[in-house]
Amino acid sequence: MTRRVLSALALAALALNLSAQPAEKSIEKKDEVKPAPEFIAYPDDASTTYHTCEINGETIHYEATAGTIVLVKDEATEAKPSAKMFYISYRRTLSPGDEYNAKKEAGEDVPESNYPDATKRPITFSFNGGPGSSSVWLHLGIFGPKKVAYADDEGRPGPPPYRVEANPNSLLDKSDFVFIDPVSTGFSRAQGDTSAKEFHGLESDIASVANFIKRYITRNGRWSSPLYIAGESYGTTRAAGLTDHLQGQHGISVNGVILISGIIEFSTLRFGQGNDIPYICFFPSYAATAHYHNMLPPEHQNKSIEEFYKEAEAFALGDYASALIKGARLTQAQEDDIVRRMADFTGLKPEFIRRANLRVDQGRFCKELLRDKGLTVGRFDSRFTGQDRDRVSDTYDYDPSYAVIRSNYTESFNAYIREELGFESDLSYEILTNVWPWDYGRAGEARYVNVAERLRSVMHEQPHIRVFVGSGYHDLATPPLGMDYTHDHMQLADDLYENMKNHYYIGGHMMYLDKASMAQLKADLDAFYNSVPVGLVE
């Protein structure tokens, strides 16, 4: 008898044996199967934990809370939930929280509160941009007590798994922080019969974040605290509008505004027919990129980035801007001179600049600068490079500067929120999600979006407000000159112009990836918090 026949008989015997088992056995097996666990979007209560960190040689005790605040519709009548907005807050304590709570429960003599005087302790509400981004970047990049760990001093992640580590440059010594995830980002979601689309617009987004802030300071007794708003990228658009909305709709005035990699007037970065402003605003950042990649003649390459950037900026605002304005009136000799000088500043080939009619947009620059080396440069941070499948195309396949940080921040945050902060949710934490179409409403009707006027207005109404602007030389998403151009055209009163200052750093959109820039940003923000007027003069 062959092996195949034996196998067939063995299988048949096994089948008969199984079919002969008592019915009770089958029932028992079914009873042993556990039901699938319930999907938990949000735990019943916020998670509060206590920690200690070291900043500038000082020991900081703090309370970390991860939770949600419910926004409602028809607040005066039905108060139906419309959204749950997720946040992580850090509040300084006078002593270790666990020890204080244990002594209090044991009936020992302890101070009534373990928090510093709220009237003297600032609170900063922070968020990122997109639109569609969670608050993770500023949180684990610069402000929070923990930061993402990098493999080198420029911010490369190295191989996974990724983790967070102590952040010696945290701002927790200067302010408490609340990191807000706008609706549809992070763990924040629309609720009930409210569509997420109702929050996907400039005005509705500003209104929802303002409502969150009002509810948070009410629930946590922070109405008397100095108040700061911090945003990055599109978060600066939100911050400028929010500062005005808080004042105009809720009577809440802020002390300071922090704009990292700002964009509050979109004509400075929207490349389009008839709009030459972006070509001017991006030019110094093209030059800084070429300088980093050693693509310049020696007379430029040997200069410091600070000196060279200023020279490129002067050319961009001067002869280059004049050439673009002249258009067809530019003589051949003038065009030849501009092409030559553009090539010297940017490392691009003269014939490419001429074919582009002196107008090289961001995408083409990223693809063209290192084309001969088969490399593209990053949009968020042009120090980073990548390789595309098609080396002759006009557009790049991916942004290498986003590719190096996405998984690092995503994995680090998800481990941190669960393992250290104790918040458990089965929802996907949306680091950067699609919220399009985004409704720009009255701010973008038949024009480029502009919220700079809102910031100017509130600065005139509340002249105590100070605005910190931080920009990266190698940022090809929101270049530094874009914010400088906007600042110079806001028509601020002469005595208020210096209340808004730009600070420049080596690095890109997230300049805090760079170790040296992160330390400098910390020092500059320390000085900012120290300089902002707070409270009545005694």
C-alpha positions in Angstrom: 0.0 0.0 0.0 1.4 3.3 -1.0 2.1 6.3 1.3 -0.5 8.3 -0.5 -3.2 5.7 0.2 -2.1 5.4 3.9 -2.3 9.2 4.2 -5.8 9.2 2.7 -6.9 6.4 5.2 -5.4 8.3 8.1 -7.2 11.4 7.2 -10.5 9.6 6.8 -10.0 7.9 10.2 -9.2 11.3 11.8 -12.4 12.8 10.2 -14.5 9.9 11.6 -12.9 10.3 15.0 -13.6 14.0 15.1 -17.2 13.5 13.9 -17.7 10.9 16.7 -16.9 13.4 19.5 -19.9 14.1 21.7 -21.9 17.3 20.9 -21.1 18.7 24.4 -17.4 19.0 23.4 -18.3 21.4 20.5 -20.5 23.4 22.8 -17.7 23.7 25.4 -15.3 24.9 22.8 -17.8 27.6 21.7 -18.3 28.6 25.3 -14.5 29.0 25.7 -14.2 31.5 22.9 -14.0 35.0 24.5 -16.0 37.8 22.8 -13.9 40.5 21.0 -12.9 43.3 23.3 -15.0 46.4 23.1 -13.5 49.2 21.0 -12.5 52.0 23.4 -12.3 55.4 21.8 -11.8 57.3 25.0 -11.3 56.0 28.6 -13.8 57.1 31.2 -11.4 59.6 32.8 -8.4 61.6 31.9 -5.1 60.1 32.8 -3.0 62.1 35.2 0.6 61.2 36.1 3.4 62.9 38.0 7.0 63.5 36.8 10.2 65.4 37.3 12.6 66.9 34.8 15.8 69.0 34.8 15.9 72.3 32.8 18.7 74.8 33.0 20.0 73.0 36.1 16.7 73.4 37.9 14.5 70.5 39.1 10.9 70.9 37.8 8.1 68.8 39.2 5.0 68.6 37.0 1.6 67.0 36.5 0.8 65.5 33.1 -2.8 65.1 32.0 -4.0 63.4 28.8 -7.7 63.7 28.2 -10.5 65.4 26.2 -12.8 68.4 26.5 -16.3 68.2 25.0 -17.4 70.9 22.7 -21.1 71.5 22.3 -23.7 72.8 20.0 -26.4 75.2 21.2 -24.7 75.8 24.5 -27.6 77.9 25.8 -30.2 75.2 25.1 -29.6 71.6 24.4 -25.8 71.6 24.8 -25.4 68.6 22.5 -21.8 67.3 22.1 -20.3 68.2 18.8 -16.7 67.1 19.3 -14.2 65.7 21.7 -10.9 67.6 21.5 -7.9 65.7 22.9 -5.1 67.5 24.8 -2.0 66.8 26.8 -1.2 69.3 29.5 1.8 69.9 31.7 1.4 71.9 34.9 4.2 72.6 37.2 3.8 71.5 40.9 5.6 72.8 44.0 6.5 69.3 45.1 6.3 65.8 43.6 2.6 65.2 43.0 2.4 61.6 44.2 4.1 62.5 47.5 1.8 65.6 48.0 -1.4 63.5 47.3 -0.3 60.7 49.6 0.4 63.2 52.5 -2.9 65.0 51.9 -4.9 61.6 51.9 -3.1 60.7 55.1 -4.2 63.9 56.8 -0.8 65.4 57.0 -0.3 69.2 57.1 0.3 70.2 53.4 -0.3 73.5 51.5 -3.9 73.9 50.2 -2.6 73.7 46.6 0.5 72.1 45.1 0.5 74.5 42.2 2.4 77.8 41.9 0.4 81.0 42.1 -1.8 80.9 38.9 -1.6 84.7 38.6 2.1 84.6 38.1 2.4 81.2 36.2 1.9 81.6 32.4 0.0 79.0 30.5 0.7 78.4 26.8 -1.7 76.7 24.4 0.2 75.1 21.5 -0.8 73.4 18.2 0.7 72.6 14.8 -0.6 73.2 11.3 -1.4 71.3 8.2 -4.3 72.0 8.3 -4.7 68.4 9.5 -1.7 68.1 11.7 -1.8 67.0 15.4 0.2 69.0 18.0 3.0 66.3 18.2 5.7 68.3 16.4 6.0 71.3 18.8 5.2 69.0 21.7 8.0 66.4 21.2 10.2 68.7 19.2 10.8 71.7 21.5 8.2 72.7 24.2 7.5 69.5 26.1 9.5 67.8 28.9 10.2 64.9 26.6 11.5 65.0 23.1 12.0 62.6 20.2 15.5 61.1 20.2 17.7 61.6 17.1 20.6 59.7 15.7 22.7 62.8 14.9 22.8 66.5 15.5 20.8 67.4 12.4 17.8 65.3 13.4 18.1 62.1 11.4 16.2 59.2 13.2 18.4 56.2 12.6 16.7 52.7 12.5 13.6 51.9 14.6 12.4 51.3 17.2 12.1 55.0 18.2 11.8 56.6 21.6 11.5 59.8 23.5 14.1 61.1 25.9 14.5 64.0 28.5 14.3 67.4 26.9 16.8 69.8 28.5 15.5 72.6 26.3 11.8 72.3 27.3 10.0 75.6 28.1 8.2 74.0 31.1 10.4 76.2 33.4 8.8 79.3 31.9 5.2 78.2 31.4 2.6 75.5 31.8 1.7 74.0 28.4 -1.5 72.6 26.8 -1.1 70.8 23.5 -4.3 70.8 21.5 -5.3 68.5 18.7 -7.9 70.2 16.5 -10.9 68.1 15.4 -10.0 65.2 13.1 -6.3 65.3 14.2 -4.7 63.2 17.0 -7.5 61.6 19.0 -9.9 64.5 18.5 -13.2 63.6 16.7 -16.5 65.0 15.8 -19.4 63.6 17.9 -23.0 62.6 17.5 -24.7 63.9 14.3 -22.0 66.6 13.8 -20.0 66.1 10.7 -16.2 66.5 10.9 -16.5 68.8 7.9 -18.1 71.4 10.1 -14.7 71.9 11.7 -12.7 71.8 8.5 -12.4 75.5 7.7 -10.4 78.5 8.8 -13.2 80.2 10.8 -14.8 77.1 12.3 -11.4 75.7 13.3 -10.5 79.0 15.0 -13.8 79.1 16.8 -13.5 75.5 18.0 -10.0 76.0 19.4 -11.1 79.2 21.1 -14.0 77.4 22.7 -11.6 74.7 23.9 -9.3 77.4 25.5 -12.2 79.1 27.2 -13.5 75.8 28.6 -10.0 74.7 29.7 -9.1 77.9 31.6 -12.6 77.8 33.2 -12.3 74.1 34.4 -8.7 74.5 35.5 -8.9 77.9 37.2 -6.6 79.7 34.8 -8.5 82.8 34.0 -6.1 84.9 36.0 -2.9 83.4 34.4 -0.8 85.1 31.8 -1.8 83.6 28.5 0.3 82.6 25.4 -0.6 81.1 22.1 2.0 79.1 20.1 1.6 77.7 16.6 3.7 76.2 13.8 3.2 76.4 10.1 -0.6 76.6 9.4 -0.8 76.7 13.2 0.5 80.3 12.9 -2.4 81.1 10.6 -4.7 79.7 13.3 -2.8 81.6 16.0 -3.1 85.0 14.3 -6.8 84.5 13.8 -7.3 82.9 17.3 -5.7 85.9 19.0 -8.2 88.2 17.4 -11.1 85.8 18.0 -10.4 85.3 21.7 -10.3 89.0 22.2 -13.3 89.9 20.0 -15.6 87.0 20.9 -14.7 86.0 24.4 -12.9 89.0 25.8 -9.8 87.0 26.4 -6.6 88.9 25.8 -3.2 87.2 25.3 0.2 88.3 26.5 2.3 86.7 23.9 2.1 84.9 20.5 4.8 82.4 19.3 4.9 81.8 15.5 7.2 79.1 14.4 7.7 78.8 10.6 5.0 81.3 10.1 2.5 81.9 7.3 -0.2 84.5 7.9 -0.3 86.0 4.4 -0.6 83.4 1.7 0.5 85.5 -1.3 4.0 85.1 -0.1 4.1 81.3 -0.9 1.4 80.6 -3.5 3.2 80.4 -6.8 0.7 81.5 -9.5 0.4 83.3 -12.7 0.8 87.1 -12.0 2.0 86.7 -8.5 5.8 87.3 -8.3 6.0 87.7 -4.5 6.8 84.0 -3.8 9.8 84.1 -6.2 11.2 86.9 -4.2 10.4 85.4 -0.7 11.8 82.0 -1.6 15.0 83.3 -3.2 17.2 83.7 0.0 16.2 80.2 1.1 17.3 78.8 -2.3 20.6 80.5 -1.7 20.9 79.1 1.9 20.2 75.6 0.5 22.8 75.9 -2.2 25.3 77.2 0.5 24.6 74.1 2.6 25.2 71.7 -0.3 28.4 73.4 -1.4 27.0 74.4 -4.8 28.3 78.0 -4.8 31.4 79.7 -6.1 34.1 80.3 -3.5 33.3 84.0 -2.9 29.9 82.9 -1.6 30.6 79.5 -0.3 33.3 80.8 2.2 30.8 83.2 3.9 28.9 82.4 7.0 25.2 81.4 6.4 24.1 84.6 8.3 26.2 86.9 6.1 25.3 85.1 2.8 21.6 84.9 3.6 21.5 88.7 4.1 23.2 89.3 0.8 20.8 87.0 -1.0 17.9 88.8 0.7 19.2 92.2 -0.4 19.4 91.0 -4.0 16.0 89.4 -3.8 14.3 92.6 -2.5 16.4 94.8 -4.8 17.5 94.1 -8.3 15.7 90.7 -8.6 12.4 92.2 -7.5 12.9 95.1 -9.9 13.6 92.7 -12.7 10.4 90.7 -12.1 8.3 93.9 -11.9 9.8 95.2 -15.2 8.7 92.1 -17.0 9.0 92.5 -20.8 10.6 95.9 -20.3 13.8 94.2 -19.0 16.6 94.7 -21.5 18.7 91.8 -22.7 21.7 93.1 -20.9 19.7 93.5 -17.7 18.3 89.9 -18.0 21.8 88.5 -18.6 23.1 90.2 -15.5 20.2 88.9 -13.4 20.5 85.4 -14.7 24.2 85.4 -13.9 23.7 86.7 -10.3 20.8 84.3 -9.7 23.0 81.4 -10.8 25.8 82.6 -8.4 23.4 82.8 -5.5 21.5 79.6 -6.1 23.8 77.1 -7.8 21.3 76.6 -10.6 22.4 76.5 -14.2 22.0 79.9 -16.1 20.2 78.2 -19.0 17.7 76.7 -16.6 17.0 80.0 -15.0 16.6 81.7 -18.4 14.2 79.0 -19.6 12.2 79.5 -16.3 11.8 83.2 -17.2 13.7 84.1 -14.0 10.9 82.4 -12.0 11.9 79.1 -10.3 9.2 77.7 -8.1 9.9 75.6 -5.0 9.2 72.2 -6.6 11.4 72.8 -9.5 14.2 74.1 -7.3 14.1 71.0 -5.1 14.3 68.8 -8.1 16.9 70.8 -10.1 19.6 71.8 -7.6 21.3 68.4 -7.2 19.9 66.8 -10.4 23.4 66.0 -11.7 23.9 64.0 -8.5 20.6 62.2 -8.8 19.3 63.8 -5.6 16.4 66.0 -4.6 16.3 68.3 -1.6 13.6 68.5 1.0 10.7 70.9 1.2 10.4 71.1 5.0 14.2 71.0 5.4 16.4 71.4 2.3 19.4 70.0 4.1 17.9 66.5 3.7 18.1 64.7 0.3 16.3 61.8 -1.4 16.4 59.8 -4.6 13.5 59.6 -7.1 12.7 56.8 -9.5 12.6 59.3 -12.4 15.6 61.6 -12.5 14.4 63.7 -15.4 11.0 64.6 -14.1 10.0 68.1 -13.1 8.6 67.0 -9.7 9.9 64.9 -6.8 8.4 61.7 -5.7 8.4 62.5 -1.9 9.7 65.0 0.5 12.9 63.4 2.1 12.8 65.8 5.0 9.3 64.6 6.0 10.2 61.0 5.4 13.0 61.1 8.0 10.8 62.3 10.8 7.3 60.8 10.2 7.9 57.4 11.7 10.2 58.7 14.4 7.5 61.1 15.8 4.6 58.7 15.2 6.1 55.7 16.9 7.7 57.7 19.7 4.4 59.5 20.5 2.3 56.4 20.5 4.7 54.6 22.9 5.0 57.7 25.1 1.2 58.4 25.5 0.5 54.9 26.5 3.6 53.8 28.4 4.4 57.0 30.3 1.2 59.0 30.3 -1.1 56.1 30.7 -3.7 57.1 28.1 -5.3 54.1 26.3 -7.4 54.5 23.2 -8.1 52.2 20.2 -8.4 55.2 18.0 -5.7 55.9 15.5 -3.6 58.9 16.6 -3.7 61.0 13.4 -0.3 62.6 13.2 -1.1 64.3 9.8 -4.5 63.6 8.2 -6.5 64.7 5.2 -9.0 67.4 6.0 -9.5 68.7 2.5 -11.5 70.5 1.2 -10.6 73.2 3.7 -13.0 76.1 3.7 -11.1 79.4 3.9 -14.3 81.4 4.0 -14.1 85.2 4.0 -10.4 85.2 4.5 -9.8 83.5 1.1 -12.7 84.6 -1.0 -11.3 85.6 -4.5 -7.9 86.4 -2.9 -5.0 84.9 -1.1 -5.7 84.0 2.5 -4.6 86.8 4.8 -5.0 86.9 8.6 -2.1 89.3 9.1 -4.6 92.1 9.4 -6.3 90.4 12.3 -3.0 90.2 14.1 -2.3 93.8 13.4 -5.7 94.8 14.6 -5.4 93.1 17.9 -1.8 94.4 18.4 -3.2 97.9 18.0 -6.1 97.2 20.4 -3.9 95.5 22.9 -0.4 97.1 22.6 1.0 95.0 25.4 1.1 91.9 23.1 4.5 90.6 22.0 5.0 88.3 19.0 7.9 85.9 18.6 8.6 84.7 15.1 11.1 81.8 14.5 12.2 80.8 11.0 14.7 78.3 9.5 17.1 79.3 6.8 16.5 76.0 5.0 12.7 76.1 5.1 11.2 75.7 1.6 7.7 75.4 2.9 7.3 78.7 4.7 10.6 80.7 4.0 11.7 83.3 6.5 11.4 86.2 4.0 7.7 85.4 3.7 7.1 86.4 7.3 9.5 89.4 7.1 7.7 90.6 4.0 4.4 90.2 5.7 5.6 92.0 8.9 6.9 94.9 6.7 3.5 95.3 5.0 1.2 95.0 8.1 1.2 98.8 8.6 1.9 98.4 12.3 2.2 101.7 14.2 5.8 102.8 14.5 5.9 102.2 18.3 4.5 98.7 17.8 6.7 97.5 15.0 9.4 96.1 17.3 6.8 94.2 19.3 7.0 91.5 16.6 10.5 90.1 15.9 11.8 87.4 13.7 14.6 85.0 14.8 16.6 82.9 12.3 18.0 79.4 12.8 20.0 76.9 10.9 17.5 74.2 9.8 14.2 74.0 8.2 10.5 74.1 9.0 11.2 72.2 12.2 14.5 74.0 13.0 14.5 72.3 16.4 15.6 69.1 14.7 19.0 70.7 14.7 20.7 70.3 18.1 22.4 73.7 18.1 19.3 75.5 16.8 17.2 73.9 19.4 19.4 75.2 22.2 19.4 78.7 20.6 15.6 78.6 20.2 15.3 77.7 23.9 17.5 80.7 24.9 15.6 83.1 22.6 12.2 81.9 23.9 13.4 82.2 27.5 14.3 85.8 26.8 10.9 86.3 25.1 8.9 85.0 28.1 11.0 87.2 30.4 10.3 90.3 28.2 6.6 90.1 27.8 4.6 92.5 30.0 2.5 90.6 32.6 0.0 92.1 35.1 -0.4 95.6 36.3 2.7 97.7 37.1 2.9 98.1 40.9 
